[in-house]
Amino acid sequence: MLDWSCLLGLPSDPLKDTFMLYKRVTEQYENPEILKKVRSLIPQDVILKATTKEDGNIIPLLKWFKNEFMKWIPKDPLCEVCVNRCDSPNGVSDSNSISSRSVASAAPIMQIKKIIIGDPLKIRKVEVFGCSVCKSEYAFPRYGEILKIVENKTGRCSEWSMLFGAILSSLGIKTRIVHDFLDHCWNESLINNKWVHIDSTLDYPISFDHPYYYEQNWGKNYEYVLAFSANSVEDVTTRYTQQWYLVQKRRGRKDKMKELREIYYRT
């Protein structure tokens, strides 16, 4: 197991850390060296379809990113040690054998043991999982550096949206990150002079221009949905709700945007 003890003891302010993360990530969207490396990842045929910047041409980019490039890491991962274990005396696993498939189907789900808070600009945190059966551990580092995410090609919605935003930016498509503070984030891109919802973690067509999907299908009860760029943070909640009166009720009388902007600009 990797030693992440160097991260222990670092102070953490969740809101400030989130703001700092998105500010530094979107600053990377303006870094020519990072964008050049990110662009080199995209197959040429996908680039040719995407660079005209018409609505439909982002679709092949979304499909390639989700189905061929990135890997999703669940919050309750299976124990790979148990999955790869087999009953043969020599310990060689045959992925096509019935016994191997049986082991995989019966593999235990790993439980989170601890979360180590780190630097939001580098390794922002490490999730350490443990298996109750074989006692093995698995550490999942959560990076804030685009090129580190590129190396791993794994993650959840934050890694997916941070990297996909960089990919869009590398093609000259202005992009920002949207966070709902209810455990999900995605992108918005400026297409035909309009900010459009894009979620690379979802299957097409839901992944493109379906802003009400979360409220309608995931039961999201928003208070604030914010869009982050390198130099600004914007309240975009009205774009993602059809129940604005309920959102206003949750917010109460005080509008927090002035305070939130001040925090963002200070990070």
N, C-alpha and C positions, 0 to 999 in steps of 0.2 A: 504493500500500500504506500502511496506517495505521502510524504510528510507535509501537511499543510499547517503545522503548528506556528509557522512564522506569521500567520495571519491573525492569530488569537490576540485578543486584547485591543484591537483597533476600535475606536469609537464609531458609533453609527447613529445617524439621524435618517430614518427611512425616507421621509419626504425630500430632504436635502440630497440624499444619495440618489434618489430617483431623478431629481432635476439635474444633478450634476452628470449622471450617466447619459441622459438624453441630449444634454447640451454638448458634451464631449463627443458623443457618437455622431450627431448631426454636423459638428465641426469637421469630422472625418469625411463627410460627404463633399466637402470643399477642398480636400487634399488631393492634388493631382497624382501624386505617387501611389496613394492608396487606390484611387479610382482606376488608374492604369492597370494595377495588378488585378483588381476585381473584374474589370472588363475582359481581361485575358482568360477568365474562367468560362465565359459564355461561348457556346458554340456559334460559329460564324453564321449559320443559317438562321439561328434565333436572333442574332444581332440584326441581320438584314430585315427581318420582319418587324423588329421593334423600333428601329431608328426613324421610321416615318412619323412616329408619335401619334398615330391614329388609334382610336379606342381598341379595336380588335387586335392590333398588333402586339399588345402587351400580353395577350392570352397565351401565345406559345412560350413566352418568358415565364409566366406563372406556372404553366404545366411542367416545363423543364425543371424549374427550381424545386417544385414540390415532389415530382415523381422520379427525378433522376439525380438531383444534386444533394439536397439536404436530408438528414435523418432526424426523426422525432424521438426525443427522450421522454418517456412518460414519467409521471410523478410517482408511479408505483411500478418500477421496472422489475422484470423477471430476473432471477439469479442466473447469470450466464454460466457460472460454474456448474450449477445443477443441470442446466439445459445441456451442457456439453458432456456431462458424465454419462457413461454407459455401463452395461453389465459385463462387457467382455473383459477377460482376465488381463489383456495387455493395455486396457484403457483407451483403445482407439475407438473413436466415435464414428459411426456410419450414419450420416444425416438422412439416408434413404431407408434405413431399417425401421421396422415396426417398433422395436424396443426403444430406439432413439427418439422416435416421434412420441412415444408414450412418456418418456422421461421429460421431454420438452413440455408436453401438455400438462404434466403434473408438477412442473417446476414452481417453487414457491415465489411469492412476490416479496421483494426486498422492502424493508421498512426503513424510513428515515431515522438515523441515529442522532445526527446533529447537523447544524448549519453553521459554518464558520464564516463570519463576516470579514471581508477584506477591503481592498481599495476599489471603489466604484469605477475607477478609470482603467484598471487592469484586470485582476481577478476580483470581481466584485463580491463573490461569495463562493463557497464550496459546499455542496450538499453531499453528505456522507451517508450511504445506505448500508445496511447489514442484512445478511441472510440468517434466519433463525435455524435453518437446517444444517448448512455446511459451515456457518460462522464466517464466511468470506465477507469482505467489505468492498464497496464500490464508491469511488469519489467522482462527483460530477462538477467540474469547475465551470463557473458562469463568467464569461469574459465580457469586457466592455470594449475590447479592441477588435476592430473589424477583421484584421488579418489573422488574429487568433481564432476567430469564429470560422474563417475560411479554412484554416488548418484542420479544425475538428469536424466541420460540416455536420455538426449535431447541435441540438438544443431544443428549446421550447419557443413560445411565441416571441419572447424578447430577442433571442438570437436570430430567429427567422426574420423578424421585421427589421432588425438593425442591419443585417446583411442584405436583405432584399432591397432596402432603401438605398444602400450603397451601390447595388447593381443597377438600379434605375438611375441613380445619379450619374453613374459612369457612362450612361447612354444619353446624358443630357436632359433627362426627365426630372424636373424639380420635384423633390420628395421630402416628406417629413414623417415623423413618428407620432402616432396617436395612442394615448394611454387612457384607460377608463377607470383606473384605480379600483377595479373589481377583478383583478387577476387576468387581464388580457390587454394586449397591445397589437397594433397593426400599422399600416402605412396609409398615407394619402399622397396622391400625385397630382400635379397640375397638368390637366389634359384639356385641350381646347379652352384654356382660360378658366377652368373650373377644377376645384379640388375634388378628387374622386377617391372613394373608399377602395382600398386594395388590401387583401389579407392573404398572404402567401401560404398560410397554414391550412386554409380551407380549399375544398375542391371547387373547380370552376363548374357552374357560373357563379356560385355564392361568393367566390373569392374576389369578384370584380363588381363594384358599384352596387352593393347590397347593404347599405348602412343600417337598415333596421333589423337585420338578421339577428343580432345578439339580443336585442330587447324582445323580439318576437319568439325566438327559439331557445334562448338560454335563460330567459327570465331576468335579464339585467335590470336593475333598479338604479339608474344613474343619479349621481349628484353633480359630478363634473367629469367631462371628457375633454382632455387637453391635447392640442397638437403642438409638437415641439420642433422648432427649427434652431439653427445655430444662434440666431440673434433674437428670437421671439418665442413666446408661448401664447397660444390662442385658445379661447374657450369655444369648442366646436360641438358642444352638447346637443344643440338644437338639430344638428345634422343627423344625429343618431337616435333620436327619440320621436315617438308619436304620442308621447304622454308628457308634454312639457309642463302641464299644470302640476303633475305629480313630482317632477323634478324640482320645480320651484318650491313646492311644499317641503321637500327634503332639505333644500338649501336654507329655508327660513328667510328671515328678513335681510340678513347680511350677505352681501356679495363678496366673496373671498378673492376675486380675480386680482384686485389691486395688490393684495397681500401676496398672492401666489407669484405674480409677476416680479415683485420686489425680491422675493426669495430666489427666483430663477436668475435674475440679472446679477445677483450677488454671488452666485456659485462660480 
